[in-house]
């Protein structure tokens, strides 16, 4: 496909298709209208046709996101390619596929119908239209959701994405935060689920509507390219168009994050370039679509690349996913080339793989090796899991790092030989990253842990703001300080220590503030010798100060997960006035070990004896891997560790959970404290060391 630059300036449309395809998007015939102002490009600029995007303040000239999607929809080369495939279950042969042209047809029809809704029409023609309109959208893995999302984009409306597992009270709270009175649930829920009727009854001021006519369109013929080139002229300011996503809330209440369409376009462009999405790819989508990973990486970027996306309506099941990926290519089961998951999924894959016989292992390994790329993110992937995956497939998973506020920040190479074990890789194109000390001074040397801050090129700034929360927005911004090398005395305990130096007359000083568009991620990280980054965890919950030592809970978790008995682990710090944060390990055992804990003889039976032996064994092996201050002082055994939709653990909730930390027992506890136990949680303290040995180890 041939493109040419209409102007190098950021205020112009960067990519314009060749004449036959470009004409599909023209409102008017050729107009002598130049996009640029630089004299040496005027002639080139005047050859570019006046398009609908030129008159639309809603779709900025440097934002090819919608243009690229609509190009794919109407392109003769791609329009009949499958865009979305819906499959009821992973092993179900029957499926429904929707082509890109069909997607465009349904987008066209939905937009036309929604513009007729009186409340929407009033908003879009009101005096405050430049501010834009927010509409709540229940996000699930379905073709209907994709149509609804793109339709809202095409209308200049901000979709506020809400999980399809949210309760009515949660939905109301999130909509209140986003300041919207409109909600679009799935049409099936709108017709048949009682919660919708209850929601309407409890909140009469809210307007609910669904894409009820989409079902009747599914059997209709796709529109022609000419019909699909209808005008998408918008009045909303381009700075007010985008999405509102909510943070996962693992370290506090969920915040509403607004990302404009230019930023979304930049994310898609970077990912498309770095991970090389093409129309030959087929992505198995198993992630929530209301999170940045499931939305940007697995949906929007593939749609701008002509890739196929396969949705499964059933919940994630490791055995069934492995079976789907390892299916021999056929008409019913086209080969999967891309998979995006989170660490808990990869851990489940390893457990499932180890339960298979040799023949099944061979089949699954062959299927996994057929993946072009397997991406892992949203939390740190334990090194033992990554190594086991490499043993099975021959390559490490492609680890990356990103946030709701930032999109993707770091990524390992697409080339498996260049990936770094345990690392989230290098900054994405257009992203700058630094490590700073507690005083926000830049740490320019490698292998020194500190706080991670990031920024972007001006024209593609990703973090816009927290919606209706100026205080949180300002708090998230930082002006790092760069210290002249001559003025640095040493870097000690993660702090840049300066020399005492006299300034000569006229000298501007040895410290300089950088620009103010840096974002505090709230994560601790370290930069390696080659510029790669390693995540140490959330500053608020994963960095423990044990007797004066800074310790990463993630490092402790990685070592515990390397033990064969452990299925899950979460390390938290319990506050102590004397020792700071005391590490506690909450663990879940693999099934073959967990069954040994149950004994008909009760607490004094064999199950209790096995538990004591197991904990003592775990502690002994951890002493060989971890220094004294990193050793967990209490081990808590549970069936499973609570996680959110993206597999993240809310450690603040764990510390407040009385099953794990009964009131009166969760402050200042050490190894000599008495611990209660319940049926749900089995706890065990270190018993065989005397008080003198314990005091010595705690004071180190």
Order of alpha helices (4+ residues) and beta strands (2+ residues): beta-beta-alpha-alpha-alpha-beta-beta-alpha-alpha-beta-alpha-beta-alpha-beta-alpha-alpha-beta-alpha-alpha-beta-beta-alpha-beta-alpha-beta-alpha-beta-alpha-alpha-beta-alpha-beta-beta-beta-beta-beta-beta-alpha-beta-beta-beta-beta-beta-beta-beta-beta-beta-alpha-beta-beta-alpha-alpha-beta-alpha-beta-alpha
